[in-house]
Amino acid sequence: MEKYLPRKIDLVIHNNHKLTNKQKTIYKEKKWGVFEFDKKNLADKKVKSFDFEATDGGLSPTKLSVLFKEIILEIF
């Protein structure tokens, strides 16, 4: 992605949730992909690992808001 952005990425948000079989089925039905966490290529980046998965699949706005608040408070 850095190839296409005007600056280097300085923060990576990583969803560290392990999908249940039910969630894997939902992801497959919706044709959503899952990326493997590539720690080696992120060695020079700040990484925030957090479980922000919703119970029914997808991302939880409530959990994400907690993470974003934490990030914003670190900046200011």
Backbone as XML, in Angstrom:
<?xml version="1.0"?>
<chain id="A" units="angstrom">
  <residue number="1" name="MET">
    <atom name="N" x="0.813" y="-1.187" z="0.000"/>
    <atom name="CA" x="0.000" y="0.000" z="0.000"/>
    <atom name="C" x="0.856" y="1.251" z="0.000"/>
  </residue>
  <residue number="2" name="GLU">
    <atom name="N" x="2.012" y="1.188" z="0.624"/>
    <atom name="CA" x="2.861" y="2.383" z="0.696"/>
    <atom name="C" x="3.284" y="2.873" z="-0.686"/>
  </residue>
  <residue number="3" name="LYS">
    <atom name="N" x="3.268" y="1.974" z="-1.622"/>
    <atom name="CA" x="3.613" y="2.331" z="-2.996"/>
    <atom name="C" x="2.649" y="3.385" z="-3.556"/>
  </residue>
  <residue number="4" name="TYR">
    <atom name="N" x="1.409" y="3.346" z="-3.104"/>
    <atom name="CA" x="0.359" y="4.197" z="-3.648"/>
    <atom name="C" x="-0.007" y="5.369" z="-2.742"/>
  </residue>
  <residue number="5" name="LEU">
    <atom name="N" x="0.582" y="5.419" z="-1.567"/>
    <atom name="CA" x="0.277" y="6.494" z="-0.626"/>
    <atom name="C" x="1.371" y="7.558" z="-0.654"/>
  </residue>
  <residue number="6" name="PRO">
    <atom name="N" x="1.036" y="8.786" z="-0.290"/>
    <atom name="CA" x="2.036" y="9.852" z="-0.326"/>
    <atom name="C" x="3.042" y="9.801" z="0.831"/>
  </residue>
  <residue number="7" name="ARG">
    <atom name="N" x="2.863" y="8.904" z="1.771"/>
    <atom name="CA" x="3.812" y="8.783" z="2.880"/>
    <atom name="C" x="3.811" y="7.351" z="3.407"/>
  </residue>
  <residue number="8" name="LYS">
    <atom name="N" x="4.761" y="7.062" z="4.276"/>
    <atom name="CA" x="4.870" y="5.733" z="4.871"/>
    <atom name="C" x="3.727" y="5.490" z="5.853"/>
  </residue>
  <residue number="9" name="ILE">
    <atom name="N" x="3.330" y="4.252" z="5.966"/>
    <atom name="CA" x="2.329" y="3.857" z="6.957"/>
    <atom name="C" x="3.038" y="3.788" z="8.304"/>
  </residue>
  <residue number="10" name="ASP">
    <atom name="N" x="2.460" y="4.433" z="9.316"/>
    <atom name="CA" x="3.110" y="4.425" z="10.621"/>
    <atom name="C" x="2.351" y="3.609" z="11.669"/>
  </residue>
  <residue number="11" name="LEU">
    <atom name="N" x="1.137" y="3.191" z="11.356"/>
    <atom name="CA" x="0.350" y="2.401" z="12.294"/>
    <atom name="C" x="-0.476" y="1.363" z="11.535"/>
  </residue>
  <residue number="12" name="VAL">
    <atom name="N" x="-0.423" y="0.140" z="12.021"/>
    <atom name="CA" x="-1.213" y="-0.949" z="11.440"/>
    <atom name="C" x="-2.166" y="-1.447" z="12.514"/>
  </residue>
  <residue number="13" name="ILE">
    <atom name="N" x="-3.438" y="-1.546" z="12.157"/>
    <atom name="CA" x="-4.443" y="-2.080" z="13.075"/>
    <atom name="C" x="-4.700" y="-3.530" z="12.679"/>
  </residue>
  <residue number="14" name="HIS">
    <atom name="N" x="-4.460" y="-4.428" z="13.624"/>
    <atom name="CA" x="-4.548" y="-5.869" z="13.365"/>
    <atom name="C" x="-5.663" y="-6.477" z="14.208"/>
  </residue>
  <residue number="15" name="ASN">
    <atom name="N" x="-6.609" y="-7.125" z="13.542"/>
    <atom name="CA" x="-7.670" y="-7.832" z="14.255"/>
    <atom name="C" x="-7.128" y="-9.202" z="14.661"/>
  </residue>
  <residue number="16" name="ASN">
    <atom name="N" x="-6.887" y="-9.401" z="15.950"/>
    <atom name="CA" x="-6.279" y="-10.656" z="16.400"/>
    <atom name="C" x="-7.303" y="-11.732" z="16.782"/>
  </residue>
  <residue number="17" name="HIS">
    <atom name="N" x="-8.541" y="-11.525" z="16.377"/>
    <atom name="CA" x="-9.607" y="-12.483" z="16.673"/>
    <atom name="C" x="-9.430" y="-13.769" z="15.860"/>
  </residue>
  <residue number="18" name="LYS">
    <atom name="N" x="-9.593" y="-14.890" z="16.510"/>
    <atom name="CA" x="-9.587" y="-16.196" z="15.831"/>
    <atom name="C" x="-11.026" y="-16.539" z="15.474"/>
  </residue>
  <residue number="19" name="LEU">
    <atom name="N" x="-11.294" y="-16.685" z="14.193"/>
    <atom name="CA" x="-12.659" y="-16.941" z="13.738"/>
    <atom name="C" x="-13.177" y="-18.300" z="14.200"/>
  </residue>
  <residue number="20" name="THR">
    <atom name="N" x="-14.431" y="-18.323" z="14.607"/>
    <atom name="CA" x="-15.099" y="-19.578" z="14.928"/>
    <atom name="C" x="-15.525" y="-20.223" z="13.607"/>
  </residue>
  <residue number="21" name="ASN">
    <atom name="N" x="-15.943" y="-21.468" z="13.664"/>
    <atom name="CA" x="-16.425" y="-22.140" z="12.457"/>
    <atom name="C" x="-17.632" y="-21.412" z="11.872"/>
  </residue>
  <residue number="22" name="LYS">
    <atom name="N" x="-18.515" y="-20.926" z="12.746"/>
    <atom name="CA" x="-19.690" y="-20.182" z="12.298"/>
    <atom name="C" x="-19.263" y="-18.903" z="11.560"/>
  </residue>
  <residue number="23" name="GLN">
    <atom name="N" x="-18.298" y="-18.195" z="12.125"/>
    <atom name="CA" x="-17.821" y="-16.968" z="11.497"/>
    <atom name="C" x="-17.120" y="-17.257" z="10.172"/>
  </residue>
  <residue number="24" name="LYS">
    <atom name="N" x="-16.379" y="-18.363" z="10.113"/>
    <atom name="CA" x="-15.721" y="-18.744" z="8.849"/>
    <atom name="C" x="-16.760" y="-18.989" z="7.764"/>
  </residue>
  <residue number="25" name="THR">
    <atom name="N" x="-17.871" y="-19.606" z="8.139"/>
    <atom name="CA" x="-18.965" y="-19.850" z="7.194"/>
    <atom name="C" x="-19.547" y="-18.525" z="6.704"/>
  </residue>
  <residue number="26" name="ILE">
    <atom name="N" x="-19.772" y="-17.599" z="7.623"/>
    <atom name="CA" x="-20.299" y="-16.276" z="7.252"/>
    <atom name="C" x="-19.339" y="-15.578" z="6.300"/>
  </residue>
  <residue number="27" name="TYR">
    <atom name="N" x="-18.045" y="-15.616" z="6.612"/>
    <atom name="CA" x="-17.041" y="-14.977" z="5.750"/>
    <atom name="C" x="-17.065" y="-15.589" z="4.353"/>
  </residue>
  <residue number="28" name="LYS">
    <atom name="N" x="-17.176" y="-16.916" z="4.306"/>
    <atom name="CA" x="-17.197" y="-17.606" z="3.015"/>
    <atom name="C" x="-18.436" y="-17.222" z="2.214"/>
  </residue>
  <residue number="29" name="GLU">
    <atom name="N" x="-19.592" y="-17.185" z="2.876"/>
    <atom name="CA" x="-20.850" y="-16.817" z="2.209"/>
    <atom name="C" x="-20.800" y="-15.395" z="1.648"/>
  </residue>
  <residue number="30" name="LYS">
    <atom name="N" x="-20.170" y="-14.496" z="2.397"/>
    <atom name="CA" x="-20.098" y="-13.093" z="1.973"/>
    <atom name="C" x="-18.894" y="-12.810" z="1.072"/>
  </residue>
  <residue number="31" name="LYS">
    <atom name="N" x="-18.094" y="-13.857" z="0.837"/>
    <atom name="CA" x="-16.885" y="-13.758" z="0.010"/>
    <atom name="C" x="-15.895" y="-12.738" z="0.572"/>
  </residue>
  <residue number="32" name="TRP">
    <atom name="N" x="-15.792" y="-12.727" z="1.912"/>
    <atom name="CA" x="-14.829" y="-11.885" z="2.596"/>
    <atom name="C" x="-13.518" y="-12.654" z="2.726"/>
  </residue>
  <residue number="33" name="GLY">
    <atom name="N" x="-12.421" y="-11.956" z="2.627"/>
    <atom name="CA" x="-11.117" y="-12.578" z="2.764"/>
    <atom name="C" x="-10.530" y="-12.354" z="4.145"/>
  </residue>
  <residue number="34" name="VAL">
    <atom name="N" x="-9.588" y="-13.199" z="4.501"/>
    <atom name="CA" x="-8.860" y="-13.067" z="5.762"/>
    <atom name="C" x="-7.382" y="-13.038" z="5.412"/>
  </residue>
  <residue number="35" name="PHE">
    <atom name="N" x="-6.688" y="-12.012" z="5.897"/>
    <atom name="CA" x="-5.261" y="-11.892" z="5.660"/>
    <atom name="C" x="-4.493" y="-12.452" z="6.842"/>
  </residue>
  <residue number="36" name="GLU">
    <atom name="N" x="-3.427" y="-13.156" z="6.541"/>
    <atom name="CA" x="-2.556" y="-13.636" z="7.609"/>
    <atom name="C" x="-1.735" y="-12.460" z="8.126"/>
  </residue>
  <residue number="37" name="PHE">
    <atom name="N" x="-1.515" y="-12.421" z="9.421"/>
    <atom name="CA" x="-0.713" y="-11.364" z="10.035"/>
    <atom name="C" x="0.748" y="-11.597" z="9.669"/>
  </residue>
  <residue number="38" name="ASP">
    <atom name="N" x="1.346" y="-10.665" z="8.967"/>
    <atom name="CA" x="2.716" y="-10.786" z="8.454"/>
    <atom name="C" x="3.666" y="-9.970" z="9.328"/>
  </residue>
  <residue number="39" name="LYS">
    <atom name="N" x="3.968" y="-10.509" z="10.495"/>
    <atom name="CA" x="4.789" y="-9.810" z="11.480"/>
    <atom name="C" x="6.157" y="-9.415" z="10.920"/>
  </residue>
  <residue number="40" name="LYS">
    <atom name="N" x="6.733" y="-10.275" z="10.092"/>
    <atom name="CA" x="8.071" y="-10.029" z="9.543"/>
    <atom name="C" x="8.110" y="-8.726" z="8.734"/>
  </residue>
  <residue number="41" name="ASN">
    <atom name="N" x="7.115" y="-8.510" z="7.901"/>
    <atom name="CA" x="7.101" y="-7.310" z="7.055"/>
    <atom name="C" x="6.570" y="-6.078" z="7.774"/>
  </residue>
  <residue number="42" name="LEU">
    <atom name="N" x="6.164" y="-6.239" z="9.011"/>
    <atom name="CA" x="5.668" y="-5.105" z="9.790"/>
    <atom name="C" x="6.605" y="-4.753" z="10.939"/>
  </residue>
  <residue number="43" name="ALA">
    <atom name="N" x="7.819" y="-5.293" z="10.903"/>
    <atom name="CA" x="8.759" y="-5.109" z="12.006"/>
    <atom name="C" x="9.051" y="-3.637" z="12.301"/>
  </residue>
  <residue number="44" name="ASP">
    <atom name="N" x="9.016" y="-2.784" z="11.294"/>
    <atom name="CA" x="9.328" y="-1.366" z="11.497"/>
    <atom name="C" x="8.078" y="-0.501" z="11.689"/>
  </residue>
  <residue number="45" name="LYS">
    <atom name="N" x="6.938" y="-1.128" z="11.879"/>
    <atom name="CA" x="5.667" y="-0.411" z="12.036"/>
    <atom name="C" x="5.144" y="-0.563" z="13.461"/>
  </residue>
  <residue number="46" name="LYS">
    <atom name="N" x="4.388" y="0.418" z="13.904"/>
    <atom name="CA" x="3.665" y="0.297" z="15.166"/>
    <atom name="C" x="2.402" y="-0.506" z="14.867"/>
  </residue>
  <residue number="47" name="VAL">
    <atom name="N" x="2.167" y="-1.556" z="15.623"/>
    <atom name="CA" x="1.020" y="-2.425" z="15.389"/>
    <atom name="C" x="0.126" y="-2.430" z="16.631"/>
  </residue>
  <residue number="48" name="LYS">
    <atom name="N" x="-1.156" y="-2.193" z="16.410"/>
    <atom name="CA" x="-2.157" y="-2.296" z="17.472"/>
    <atom name="C" x="-2.947" y="-3.566" z="17.196"/>
  </residue>
  <residue number="49" name="SER">
    <atom name="N" x="-2.773" y="-4.577" z="18.025"/>
    <atom name="CA" x="-3.530" y="-5.815" z="17.894"/>
    <atom name="C" x="-4.707" y="-5.760" z="18.852"/>
  </residue>
  <residue number="50" name="PHE">
    <atom name="N" x="-5.863" y="-6.063" z="18.336"/>
    <atom name="CA" x="-7.088" y="-5.885" z="19.109"/>
    <atom name="C" x="-8.146" y="-6.815" z="18.522"/>
  </residue>
  <residue number="51" name="ASP">
    <atom name="N" x="-9.008" y="-7.356" z="19.343"/>
    <atom name="CA" x="-10.116" y="-8.171" z="18.848"/>
    <atom name="C" x="-11.307" y="-7.247" z="18.615"/>
  </residue>
  <residue number="52" name="PHE">
    <atom name="N" x="-11.571" y="-6.914" z="17.354"/>
    <atom name="CA" x="-12.715" y="-6.057" z="17.054"/>
    <atom name="C" x="-13.717" y="-6.739" z="16.130"/>
  </residue>
  <residue number="53" name="GLU">
    <atom name="N" x="-13.799" y="-8.045" z="16.278"/>
    <atom name="CA" x="-14.749" y="-8.848" z="15.509"/>
    <atom name="C" x="-16.123" y="-8.811" z="16.167"/>
  </residue>
  <residue number="54" name="ALA">
    <atom name="N" x="-17.164" y="-8.665" z="15.361"/>
    <atom name="CA" x="-18.536" y="-8.753" z="15.861"/>
    <atom name="C" x="-18.902" y="-10.225" z="16.017"/>
  </residue>
  <residue number="55" name="THR">
    <atom name="N" x="-19.804" y="-10.526" z="16.909"/>
    <atom name="CA" x="-20.174" y="-11.922" z="17.146"/>
    <atom name="C" x="-20.834" y="-12.561" z="15.925"/>
  </residue>
  <residue number="56" name="ASP">
    <atom name="N" x="-21.484" y="-11.750" z="15.104"/>
    <atom name="CA" x="-22.161" y="-12.287" z="13.914"/>
    <atom name="C" x="-21.325" y="-12.138" z="12.647"/>
  </residue>
  <residue number="57" name="GLY">
    <atom name="N" x="-20.043" y="-11.873" z="12.803"/>
    <atom name="CA" x="-19.158" y="-11.692" z="11.652"/>
    <atom name="C" x="-19.010" y="-10.223" z="11.312"/>
  </residue>
  <residue number="58" name="GLY">
    <atom name="N" x="-17.922" y="-9.881" z="10.708"/>
    <atom name="CA" x="-17.664" y="-8.492" z="10.379"/>
    <atom name="C" x="-17.027" y="-7.764" z="11.548"/>
  </residue>
  <residue number="59" name="LEU">
    <atom name="N" x="-17.014" y="-6.459" z="11.460"/>
    <atom name="CA" x="-16.349" y="-5.653" z="12.477"/>
    <atom name="C" x="-17.366" y="-5.033" z="13.427"/>
  </residue>
  <residue number="60" name="SER">
    <atom name="N" x="-16.974" y="-4.961" z="14.681"/>
    <atom name="CA" x="-17.834" y="-4.394" z="15.712"/>
    <atom name="C" x="-17.564" y="-2.896" z="15.833"/>
  </residue>
  <residue number="61" name="PRO">
    <atom name="N" x="-18.542" y="-2.053" z="15.498"/>
    <atom name="CA" x="-18.355" y="-0.609" z="15.646"/>
    <atom name="C" x="-18.028" y="-0.210" z="17.086"/>
  </residue>
  <residue number="62" name="THR">
    <atom name="N" x="-18.613" y="-0.891" z="18.049"/>
    <atom name="CA" x="-18.366" y="-0.580" z="19.458"/>
    <atom name="C" x="-16.916" y="-0.874" z="19.824"/>
  </residue>
  <residue number="63" name="LYS">
    <atom name="N" x="-16.435" y="-2.047" z="19.446"/>
    <atom name="CA" x="-15.046" y="-2.413" z="19.749"/>
    <atom name="C" x="-14.070" y="-1.503" z="19.000"/>
  </residue>
  <residue number="64" name="LEU">
    <atom name="N" x="-14.382" y="-1.183" z="17.749"/>
    <atom name="CA" x="-13.511" y="-0.290" z="16.982"/>
    <atom name="C" x="-13.460" y="1.099" z="17.597"/>
  </residue>
  <residue number="65" name="SER">
    <atom name="N" x="-14.574" y="1.578" z="18.121"/>
    <atom name="CA" x="-14.589" y="2.906" z="18.726"/>
    <atom name="C" x="-13.659" y="2.973" z="19.933"/>
  </residue>
  <residue number="66" name="VAL">
    <atom name="N" x="-13.579" y="1.891" z="20.694"/>
    <atom name="CA" x="-12.660" y="1.831" z="21.839"/>
    <atom name="C" x="-11.220" y="1.929" z="21.341"/>
  </residue>
  <residue number="67" name="LEU">
    <atom name="N" x="-10.905" y="1.190" z="20.296"/>
    <atom name="CA" x="-9.555" y="1.215" z="19.734"/>
    <atom name="C" x="-9.216" y="2.592" z="19.177"/>
  </residue>
  <residue number="68" name="PHE">
    <atom name="N" x="-10.118" y="3.181" z="18.410"/>
    <atom name="CA" x="-9.854" y="4.501" z="17.829"/>
    <atom name="C" x="-9.696" y="5.564" z="18.913"/>
  </residue>
  <residue number="69" name="LYS">
    <atom name="N" x="-10.485" y="5.466" z="19.959"/>
    <atom name="CA" x="-10.361" y="6.420" z="21.067"/>
    <atom name="C" x="-8.973" y="6.303" z="21.690"/>
  </residue>
  <residue number="70" name="GLU">
    <atom name="N" x="-8.516" y="5.081" z="21.902"/>
    <atom name="CA" x="-7.189" y="4.840" z="22.465"/>
    <atom name="C" x="-6.102" y="5.455" z="21.572"/>
  </residue>
  <residue number="71" name="ILE">
    <atom name="N" x="-6.222" y="5.247" z="20.265"/>
    <atom name="CA" x="-5.231" y="5.780" z="19.323"/>
    <atom name="C" x="-5.240" y="7.310" z="19.346"/>
  </residue>
  <residue number="72" name="ILE">
    <atom name="N" x="-6.413" y="7.901" z="19.327"/>
    <atom name="CA" x="-6.533" y="9.363" z="19.334"/>
    <atom name="C" x="-5.949" y="9.951" z="20.618"/>
  </residue>
  <residue number="73" name="LEU">
    <atom name="N" x="-6.215" y="9.316" z="21.750"/>
    <atom name="CA" x="-5.699" y="9.819" z="23.015"/>
    <atom name="C" x="-4.178" y="9.714" z="23.088"/>
  </residue>
  <residue number="74" name="GLU">
    <atom name="N" x="-3.593" y="8.728" z="22.423"/>
    <atom name="CA" x="-2.130" y="8.600" z="22.380"/>
    <atom name="C" x="-1.509" y="9.741" z="21.568"/>
  </residue>
  <residue number="75" name="ILE">
    <atom name="N" x="-2.210" y="10.180" z="20.530"/>
    <atom name="CA" x="-1.697" y="11.233" z="19.653"/>
    <atom name="C" x="-1.702" y="12.581" z="20.380"/>
  </residue>
  <residue number="76" name="PHE">
    <atom name="N" x="-2.781" y="12.835" z="21.117"/>
    <atom name="CA" x="-2.919" y="14.147" z="21.770"/>
    <atom name="C" x="-2.535" y="14.039" z="23.174"/>
  </residue>
</chain>
